[in-house]
Amino acid sequence: MIFVIDDDPSVRRSIKRLLGSVGLHVEALGAPKEFLSAEHPNVPSCLILDVRLPGISGLELQRELSERNLQIPIIFITSYGDIPMSVRAMKAGAVEFLPKPFRDQELLDAVQVALQRDKIRRQQEAEITLLRERVESLTPREREILPLVVSGLLNKQIAAIIGASEGTVKVHRSQLIRKMKAHSLAELVRMTEKMGIGSALR
Amino acid sequence: MVASPDVAMSVSYDPLQVALSVVIAVASSYAALDLAGRVASTRGNVRATWLACGACSMGAGIWAMHFVGMLAFHLPVPIFYYWPTTIGALLIAIFAAAAALHLVSLKRMGVRYAVISGCILGCGVAALHYLGMDAMRAAATYQLRPGVVAAAVALGVVFAIGGMWLGYYFKGEPKGTQWIRLGSALCMGAAISGMHYTGMASAVFTASPPSDLAHTVHISSLGTVGIAIVILMLLGTTIAACAVGRGFDARASRLEVSEALLEFTHVTRLTVMGELTASIAHEIRQPLAAIVTNANYSLRELSTATPNIQEVREAIREIVQDGDRMSSIISRIRKLLRKESSEQMELEINEVLQEVIDLLRNELEQSSIKLTLELGDALPRICGDRVQLQQAIMNVVLNGIEALRSIPRERRQLLIRSMRNSDLVVIEVMDTGRGIDAPTAERLFEPFFTSKPHGMGLGLSISRSIVESHGGELSYHPIPQGALFRFSLPAENESSSG
């Protein structure tokens, strides 16, 4: 799903036509507020955004999206090719900054990069959601020993820390690994790293 | 022929030579007044050169007047002149003239400087006079009557002050001052002559044994004529040089002014365009981007097995449209940038306004300014230069846009309207900005007055001069919320407007 925001109807029509011809689904919009109120289907998407727009500028929209935690890769297009502006846009995470007029291949490549980036981000997000759900399914005791297990402590050491018998810890540990659907301790460690919760729970 | 020692010798004057001396006095006065103007209106080395030449010819003139006056004076005995003293007298005259010319041409010259320079010149002339008399060698001696001497010096000083003041008064070299200058030269020349002959009258000559005639010269009547001719030629050359110099200056400055004005409006137009370059680039790149993208799409589509001909046709149709759009943008800019002298034609004010707004539309949109256009119906045409008028209007509208940028977006409004007011066509540009405070408003149209950190302060002054050159008026009117600028331009006669 590609969103194109440009106040010039000719420009957005031509981009829609080009991207449409390679089989992409394109939504062409005239102003940022149309984008904010538009449907955002849960498919890899990207935003082709004119830098200068009436009302709120492309850069302002980029900031606002990140404030709203609306993550979508942005390809800036501009007819004001000024360098400080492009530097700012790229620093704020834009995929590409294309001065108008751009070559069709440049735009198509940038769109592919952006969609790929969004796809990976969405996969990661889905994975994290899944892992979070698994963590949710743990008992409080299991959640307590999770960070201790992933930090490489032995059952005996964990037992000493939480004040339980080594046998109890052993049961919890095997439950924990089963519920998290990890095949090894190493995999469990990677999972917690992905979620970024290893250190948070410690 | 030798008179008795105690009896005053009878003296006589040659009227022709007296007249000649007066002519020289008047000519040298005229040259002096002329030179004061020249010296004052030049600077640096040129000024120093004028000052030196002026001092020489003026000093020589006074000196010549004195000696021609002396030759007009006849004693019953032959008179010789001791030439070293004579040369000394000339030098004194030149120095006095230089000092007086220098003072009179100072920028801050006032009554005080006129008095000082008058004293210097007057005393210089007096010194020359009595030194010149001292150079006399004849079988006669003279005694001075102090009262008459004082009167002669006072006469010289007072008239020199008057002359200097006149010189100061004319140093601006306004037009039509030649006759006044000639009149004052007559006065001053008469004063110098008067001083000379009063000075002569202050001396009572008595016979004495012949004095030492070493290093003396006798000046014949032929010599007198020679001196007079040389001096008059010198003065004539000086006056001619002044006239030529003045002519050059005037022509140069006239040329400079008109060329500078043309260049200047061009430059400010470029400056305005400079402010708009980003907008212009944007305006051109937008359709260009659409053209390139549509063309690329068409190429791609046509190289597929089953091209969507309908869509390709649509894309190409849009390419043509955007091409037209680009060419109209370019011709609009070219019209505005073209450097040409004024071109008067009948204009439809609404068209003029519309073109300005087209150029500024992007600027307005970028700043989220809501533009309201109220164009009057069936307005009479005006006669003028389209480009100049557009520039005048553009400056005012750009100012309005700038004023609006400092207030919240939702309150940014610009109203441009055209209407008819009896035989005037009126354009009003009204913004809802913060308005203009009273001290700024007073100086709004002054050149180089600006309230912007990077402004040149030329926009509004140029706008006003353009409007005034069209026989119209540009005025500012404070309104409760913002600023109102009103252009009033005379309408063309109904009959001539088709």
Interface residues (C-beta under 8 A of the other chain):
Chain A: D7 D8 S10 V11 R13 S14 I15 R17 L18 S21 V22 R52 P54 G55 I77 S79 Y80 D82 P99 K100 P101 F102 R103 D104 L107
Chain B: A278 A281 H282 I284 R285 Q286 P287 L288 A289 A290 I291 V292 T293 N294 N296 Y297 R300 E301 N308 E311 E314 A315 E318 Q321 D322 R325 E365 Q366 S368 R409
